[in-house]
């Protein structure tokens, strides 16, 4: 095992839990913050330059991107768990095999989706009942978003693999490069400043594609220069050839993550169609309000990833009592930070919303009203995300997907549909905290009494697929 891998193993399996979690999560939180600020920066420019209808186009593309990103996140999550468990048990060759299969899969998948997405965009925009005033902008933005998928998805999987190996510092540095380039190029290409092409809303997609591609190239170069434990050197290059057995194993374990993203984002998709049915003003208000939700959700996402990486190594090492402590302390940290972010946003009043809705008026009033009903509910999501991270660390990928499916489609969407005759638009906004609280309660019950602890290690030596891999070595 390399010194870097050994250091991560030692910190995760025997170091102090809360400081280690906080130290590992901070770069992730900063990474998520940078991504959110980048999205906010782009939305501000779109709202200021092109108006609220263009903001609706951005929100529509973001929902679709997150739905499709689920497949890459599934492979990335399964790979990160397998790498963490393998490092915990001292099997470095398993790490190399996982990296090769994951990278080949995500490249092929993302290229296919980029082509298909470009072709199907108009039909998808119409199916979402996008207001006519935003239709052409939404088509253009979504098509260029599709072109960014190969570089973004490949980068995303590489970053998740590095975090699985215990390194959250390096991904942060290269994400800083990506976001910095995107923040600079986006407005320039949107407006055609400094002699660059005036691409309008398409400029955001082009800027994202260029910046993510450069960051990905720089990250890969760094991995090889530093001889990271995930770098493929010499005979390890053979692992870049498609390995049907291992790829099938990763896909089977990653499918629930992909389905979970489809389930969650699909519920947003359904609710967005309801929002759009109330007209352009409501759609624009919702799009502006939703720009602030990510800042409450960020802590839970960062800490969930940290908890999963830390728990995976401890599970691989057989340290189950430590896993229980990681779950408790991680969830408490996540709730506290998410609540703090919510308080900060409310204390700023309408000021953050005016960044996206500069003209004020009825759209701004409606956006503030939406947040008074929906924003606080995301605090409960931090509990679900933390507990799901622990479950996934032991390869229990199906339970989180089923719980989200039950609460989003079985409770949240029906809540909005059934109460619309009495509450009108407010039924949609109240459905968000209702679904989040239900998810947290069911997640806690399954964590406490469910069978997720009984899962075999992702690359368990007794699993037939792994035995076949060993024979092929």
matplotlib code that plots the C-alpha trace (Angstrom):
import matplotlib.pyplot as plt

x = [0.0, 1.3, 2.1, -0.8, -3.2, -1.7, -2.1, -5.8, -6.4, -4.8, -6.7, -10.1, -9.8, -8.1, -8.0, -10.5, -13.8, -15.3, -12.1, -11.4, -14.9, -14.8, -11.3, -12.3, -15.7, -14.4, -12.9, -16.1, -18.2, -16.0, -16.2, -20.0, -20.0, -17.9, -20.2, -23.2, -21.6, -20.7, -24.3, -25.6, -23.1, -24.4, -28.0, -27.4, -25.9, -28.8, -31.4, -29.8, -29.0, -31.7, -34.5, -36.6, -37.7, -34.0, -33.8, -36.6, -34.5, -31.6, -33.8, -35.2, -31.7, -30.5, -33.2, -32.5, -28.8, -29.2, -31.5, -29.0, -26.0, -27.4, -25.9, -22.4, -22.9, -24.0, -20.8, -18.8, -20.4, -20.0, -16.4, -15.6, -17.1, -15.2, -12.0, -12.5, -13.2, -10.3, -7.9, -9.3, -8.5, -5.1, -6.0, -4.4, -4.8, -8.6, -8.3, -6.6, -9.3, -12.1, -10.6, -10.1, -13.7, -15.3, -13.4, -14.2, -17.9, -18.4, -16.7, -18.8, -22.0, -21.6, -20.7, -23.9, -26.1, -24.6, -25.7, -29.1, -29.8, -29.1, -31.6, -34.4, -34.2, -37.1, -39.5, -38.4, -38.8, -42.4, -43.2, -42.3, -44.9, -42.3, -43.9, -43.7, -41.7, -38.9, -39.1, -36.3, -34.0, -34.6, -33.9, -30.6, -29.4, -30.3, -28.6, -25.4, -25.7, -25.8, -22.5, -20.8, -21.7, -18.7, -16.2, -18.3, -19.3, -15.8, -14.4, -17.1, -16.3, -12.5, -13.2, -15.4, -12.7, -10.1, -12.4, -12.9, -9.2, -9.2, -8.1, -10.5, -7.9, -6.8, -10.3, -10.9, -7.9, -8.8, -12.5, -11.3, -9.6, -12.8, -15.0, -12.7, -12.5, -16.3, -17.0, -14.7, -15.7, -19.5, -20.3, -17.8, -19.3, -22.9, -22.4, -19.6, -17.2, -13.5, -13.8, -15.2, -18.2, -21.6, -23.3, -26.1, -27.4, -25.4, -22.3, -22.9, -22.7, -19.6, -17.9, -18.7, -17.5, -14.2, -13.5, -14.4, -12.3, -9.3, -9.8, -10.2, -7.0, -5.0, -6.4, -5.4, -1.9, -1.5, -2.6, 0.1, 2.8, 2.1, 1.8, -1.6, -2.8, -5.6, -3.1, -2.7, 1.0, 2.7, 0.7, -2.1, -3.1, -4.8, -7.5, -8.7, -9.9, -13.6, -13.9, -17.4, -17.4, -16.2, -18.1, -21.3, -20.6, -20.1, -23.2, -25.4, -24.3, -24.5, -27.9, -29.8, -27.8, -28.7, -32.3, -32.3, -31.3, -33.9, -36.5, -35.6, -35.0, -38.0, -40.2, -38.8, -39.5, -43.1, -43.5, -41.8, -44.4, -47.0, -45.2, -45.0, -48.8, -49.3, -47.6, -44.3, -44.3, -44.7, -42.0, -39.6, -40.3, -39.7, -36.5, -35.2, -36.2, -34.6, -31.3, -31.0, -31.9, -28.6, -26.9, -28.9, -28.4, -24.6, -23.6, -25.6, -24.1, -20.5, -20.9, -22.7, -19.8, -17.3, -19.3, -19.5, -15.8, -14.8, -17.3, -16.3, -12.7, -13.8, -16.2, -13.4, -11.3, -14.2, -14.5, -18.3, -18.6, -16.7, -19.1, -22.0, -20.1, -19.5, -23.2, -24.2, -21.6, -21.9, -25.7, -25.4, -22.8, -24.9, -28.1, -26.3, -24.6, -27.7, -29.8, -27.1, -27.2, -31.0, -30.9, -28.4, -30.5, -33.7, -31.8, -30.8, -34.4, -35.1, -31.6, -30.3, -33.5, -32.9, -29.7, -31.9, -35.0, -33.7, -37.0, -38.7, -42.5, -44.9, -42.2, -39.9, -42.8, -43.8, -40.2, -39.9, -43.3, -42.0, -38.9, -40.8, -42.7, -40.0, -36.5, -36.4, -37.5, -34.1, -32.6, -34.4, -32.8, -29.4, -30.4, -31.5, -28.3, -26.0, -27.7, -27.8, -24.1, -23.4, -25.6, -23.9, -20.5, -21.6, -22.9, -26.6, -27.5, -31.1, -32.7, -32.0, -33.5, -36.6, -37.0, -36.7, -39.1, -41.7, -41.4, -41.0, -43.5, -45.7, -46.0, -44.5, -46.0, -49.5, -49.4, -49.0, -51.6, -54.3, -54.0, -54.0, -57.8, -57.5, -54.1, -53.5, -49.8, -48.9, -49.5, -46.4, -44.2, -45.4, -44.7, -41.0, -40.6, -43.3, -41.3, -38.0, -39.3, -40.9, -37.6, -35.6, -38.0, -38.0, -34.3, -33.7, -36.1, -34.3, -30.9, -31.9, -33.8, -33.0, -30.8, -28.2, -25.4, -25.7, -24.4, -21.2, -18.2, -18.5, -15.6, -16.1, -13.8, -16.7, -18.7, -18.7, -17.9, -14.9, -13.7, -13.8, -11.8, -9.2, -8.9, -8.4, -5.5]
y = [0.0, 3.5, 6.0, 8.1, 5.2, 4.0, 7.5, 7.7, 4.2, 5.1, 8.4, 6.8, 3.7, 4.8, 8.6, 10.9, 10.7, 14.2, 16.1, 13.6, 13.9, 17.6, 17.8, 15.4, 17.1, 20.6, 20.3, 18.6, 21.4, 24.0, 22.1, 22.0, 25.7, 26.6, 24.6, 26.3, 29.7, 29.0, 28.1, 31.1, 33.4, 32.0, 32.4, 36.0, 36.8, 35.1, 36.8, 40.2, 40.0, 37.7, 38.0, 35.7, 33.4, 32.5, 31.7, 29.1, 27.6, 27.2, 25.5, 23.1, 22.1, 21.6, 19.1, 17.1, 17.2, 15.9, 13.1, 11.8, 12.4, 9.6, 6.9, 8.4, 8.9, 5.3, 4.0, 6.6, 5.7, 1.9, 2.4, 4.7, 2.1, -0.7, 1.2, 2.3, -1.3, -2.7, -0.2, -1.1, -4.7, -3.9, -5.1, -2.5, -4.6, -4.5, -0.7, -0.7, -3.0, -0.8, 2.4, 0.9, -0.4, 2.7, 5.1, 3.1, 2.9, 6.5, 7.7, 5.4, 6.2, 10.0, 10.2, 8.3, 10.4, 13.6, 12.6, 11.3, 14.3, 16.7, 15.0, 14.6, 18.0, 19.7, 16.8, 16.8, 20.5, 20.3, 17.3, 19.4, 22.0, 24.7, 28.2, 29.3, 32.4, 30.2, 27.4, 28.3, 29.4, 26.1, 24.1, 25.9, 25.7, 22.0, 21.0, 22.7, 21.2, 17.8, 18.6, 19.1, 15.7, 13.7, 15.9, 16.6, 12.9, 11.6, 14.3, 13.5, 9.7, 10.5, 12.8, 10.2, 7.5, 9.8, 10.5, 6.8, 6.4, 9.0, 12.1, 15.0, 17.7, 17.1, 17.1, 20.4, 22.0, 21.0, 21.8, 25.3, 25.4, 24.3, 26.7, 29.6, 29.1, 28.7, 31.8, 33.8, 32.3, 32.1, 35.8, 36.6, 34.1, 35.0, 38.7, 38.5, 40.7, 41.1, 40.1, 36.6, 35.2, 36.4, 33.1, 34.1, 31.4, 28.8, 30.5, 28.9, 25.4, 26.2, 27.7, 24.7, 22.3, 24.0, 24.5, 21.0, 19.5, 21.5, 20.5, 16.9, 16.9, 18.6, 16.2, 13.1, 14.5, 15.2, 11.7, 10.2, 12.6, 12.0, 8.2, 8.1, 4.7, 5.0, 5.7, 2.9, 2.4, -0.3, -3.5, -1.8, -0.2, -3.5, -2.7, 0.0, -2.8, -3.4, -6.1, -7.5, -9.3, -6.3, -3.8, -5.9, -6.0, -2.2, -1.6, -3.9, -2.1, 1.3, 0.9, 1.7, 5.0, 5.9, 4.9, 6.9, 10.0, 9.4, 8.9, 12.1, 14.3, 12.7, 13.9, 17.4, 16.9, 16.1, 19.0, 21.4, 20.5, 21.5, 24.7, 25.5, 25.0, 28.1, 30.3, 32.1, 34.3, 31.3, 29.3, 32.2, 32.7, 29.0, 29.0, 32.0, 30.4, 27.1, 28.7, 29.2, 25.6, 24.2, 26.2, 24.4, 21.0, 21.4, 20.4, 17.2, 16.2, 16.9, 15.1, 12.2, 11.6, 11.9, 9.5, 7.0, 7.1, 6.8, 4.1, 2.0, 1.7, 0.8, -1.8, -3.2, -3.4, -4.8, -1.9, -1.8, 0.0, 2.9, 2.9, 3.6, 6.5, 7.9, 7.8, 9.6, 12.3, 12.9, 13.4, 15.8, 17.9, 17.9, 19.1, 21.9, 23.2, 22.9, 24.8, 27.5, 28.0, 28.2, 30.9, 32.9, 32.9, 33.9, 36.7, 38.2, 38.7, 39.4, 40.4, 37.0, 36.7, 40.1, 38.7, 36.6, 38.7, 42.3, 43.8, 42.8, 42.9, 40.0, 37.5, 38.5, 38.4, 34.9, 33.6, 34.8, 33.2, 29.9, 29.9, 30.6, 27.3, 25.1, 26.2, 25.0, 21.5, 20.7, 20.5, 17.1, 15.9, 16.0, 13.1, 11.0, 11.7, 10.9, 7.6, 6.6, 7.4, 4.9, 2.2, 2.6, 2.2, -1.4, -1.8, -1.4, 0.7, -0.5, 0.7, 4.4, 4.3, 2.5, 4.9, 8.0, 6.4, 5.8, 9.3, 11.3, 9.5, 7.8, 10.9, 14.1, 14.2, 12.8, 15.4, 18.2, 16.8, 16.0, 19.3, 21.6, 22.0, 23.5, 25.0, 25.9, 26.6, 26.3, 22.5, 22.3, 24.3, 22.4, 19.1, 19.7, 19.7, 17.0, 14.7, 15.5, 14.9, 11.6, 10.5, 11.3, 9.3, 6.2, 6.4, 6.4, 3.4, 1.4, 2.3, 1.3, -2.0, -2.8, -5.5, -3.2, -4.4, -7.9, -7.0, -8.7, -6.5, -5.1, -7.1, -10.0, -12.9, -15.3, -13.6, -15.6, -12.5, -11.7, -15.3, -15.1, -11.8, -13.5, -16.4, -13.9, -12.1]
z = [0.0, -0.9, 1.8, 0.8, 1.0, 4.3, 5.8, 4.8, 6.2, 9.5, 9.9, 9.0, 11.0, 14.2, 14.3, 16.2, 14.4, 14.6, 13.6, 10.8, 9.4, 9.6, 7.9, 5.2, 4.6, 4.5, 1.0, -0.2, 1.3, -0.3, -3.6, -3.4, -2.4, -5.4, -7.7, -6.2, -6.4, -10.0, -10.8, -8.9, -10.7, -14.1, -13.0, -11.9, -15.3, -17.1, -15.0, -15.4, -19.1, -20.6, -18.0, -15.8, -18.7, -19.3, -15.6, -16.1, -18.9, -16.5, -13.9, -16.5, -17.7, -14.2, -13.4, -16.5, -15.9, -12.4, -13.6, -16.1, -13.8, -11.6, -13.8, -13.4, -9.7, -9.4, -10.9, -9.0, -5.7, -6.2, -7.3, -4.3, -1.9, -3.5, -3.4, 0.3, 1.3, -0.7, 0.8, 4.2, 3.6, 1.9, -1.6, -3.9, -7.1, -6.6, -6.6, -10.0, -11.5, -10.2, -11.6, -15.1, -15.4, -14.0, -16.3, -19.4, -18.5, -17.8, -21.0, -23.2, -21.3, -21.3, -25.0, -25.9, -23.7, -25.1, -28.6, -27.6, -25.4, -28.2, -30.4, -27.9, -26.2, -28.1, -27.3, -23.6, -23.2, -24.7, -22.5, -19.4, -20.4, -20.4, -20.9, -24.5, -23.6, -22.3, -24.8, -27.2, -24.5, -22.7, -25.8, -26.5, -22.9, -22.5, -25.7, -24.8, -21.3, -23.0, -24.7, -21.3, -20.0, -21.2, -19.5, -16.4, -15.8, -16.3, -13.9, -11.4, -11.4, -11.1, -8.1, -6.4, -6.9, -5.3, -2.3, -1.9, -1.6, 1.2, -0.7, -0.6, -0.9, -4.5, -6.0, -4.3, -5.9, -9.4, -8.9, -7.9, -11.4, -13.1, -11.3, -11.7, -15.5, -15.7, -13.7, -16.0, -19.3, -18.7, -18.6, -21.4, -23.8, -22.7, -23.5, -26.1, -24.1, -24.8, -28.4, -27.7, -29.6, -28.4, -27.7, -25.4, -23.1, -25.1, -23.7, -20.3, -21.7, -23.8, -20.8, -18.7, -21.4, -21.8, -18.1, -17.1, -19.9, -18.8, -15.2, -16.1, -18.1, -15.4, -12.8, -14.8, -15.3, -11.6, -10.7, -12.8, -11.8, -8.1, -8.7, -6.8, -5.7, -8.4, -11.2, -13.8, -14.7, -16.8, -16.8, -14.9, -18.2, -19.2, -16.7, -19.1, -21.4, -20.7, -18.1, -18.4, -15.0, -12.9, -14.9, -14.4, -10.7, -10.4, -12.6, -10.5, -7.3, -9.0, -10.6, -7.3, -7.0, -10.6, -10.0, -6.8, -8.7, -11.3, -8.6, -6.7, -9.7, -11.4, -8.6, -9.1, -12.8, -12.1, -9.7, -12.1, -14.7, -12.1, -11.4, -15.1, -15.4, -13.2, -15.8, -16.5, -13.3, -11.0, -13.0, -12.7, -9.0, -8.3, -10.3, -8.3, -5.0, -5.8, -6.5, -2.7, -1.7, -2.7, 0.1, 2.7, 1.0, 0.6, 4.1, 4.0, 0.6, 1.7, 5.1, 3.6, 1.2, 4.0, 6.3, 3.5, 2.7, 6.3, 7.1, 4.1, 5.3, 8.8, 7.4, 5.3, 8.5, 10.5, 12.9, 13.3, 16.7, 15.0, 12.1, 14.6, 16.0, 12.6, 11.8, 15.0, 14.9, 11.2, 11.3, 14.2, 12.3, 9.2, 11.0, 12.8, 9.7, 7.5, 10.1, 10.3, 6.5, 6.7, 9.4, 7.4, 4.2, 6.0, 7.9, 4.6, 3.6, -0.1, -0.9, -2.2, -4.4, -6.0, -7.5, -9.8, -9.9, -10.2, -11.3, -8.0, -8.1, -8.0, -9.0, -6.2, -3.6, -4.8, -4.6, -1.0, -0.2, -1.7, 0.5, 3.7, 3.1, 1.6, 2.5, 6.2, 5.2, 3.7, 7.2, 7.6, 4.4, 6.1, 8.4, 5.4, 3.4, 6.3, 7.2, 3.5, 3.2, 6.0, 4.4, 1.0, 2.7, 3.2, -0.3, 0.7, -2.4, -2.9, 0.5, 0.0, -3.5, -2.3, 0.6, -1.6, -4.1, -1.4, 0.1, -3.2, -5.4, -2.8, -0.5, -1.9, -5.4, -4.2, -1.4, -4.0, -6.3, -3.7, -1.8, -4.8, -4.8, -1.3, -1.1, -4.8, -5.6, -1.9, -2.0, -4.2, -1.8, 1.3, -0.4, -0.2, 3.6, 3.9, 1.7, 3.4, 6.9, 5.9, 4.3, 7.4, 9.7, 7.4, 6.9, 10.7, 11.2, 8.5, 9.8, 13.3, 12.5, 8.8, 7.4, 5.7, 8.1, 6.6, 3.2, 1.9, 1.0, -2.5, -3.7, -1.2, -1.9, -1.8, -4.4, -7.7, -9.8, -7.7, -7.9, -11.6, -11.5, -9.3, -11.8, -14.6, -12.8]

ax = plt.figure().add_subplot(projection="3d")
ax.plot(x, y, z, "-o")
ax.set_aspect("equal")
plt.show()
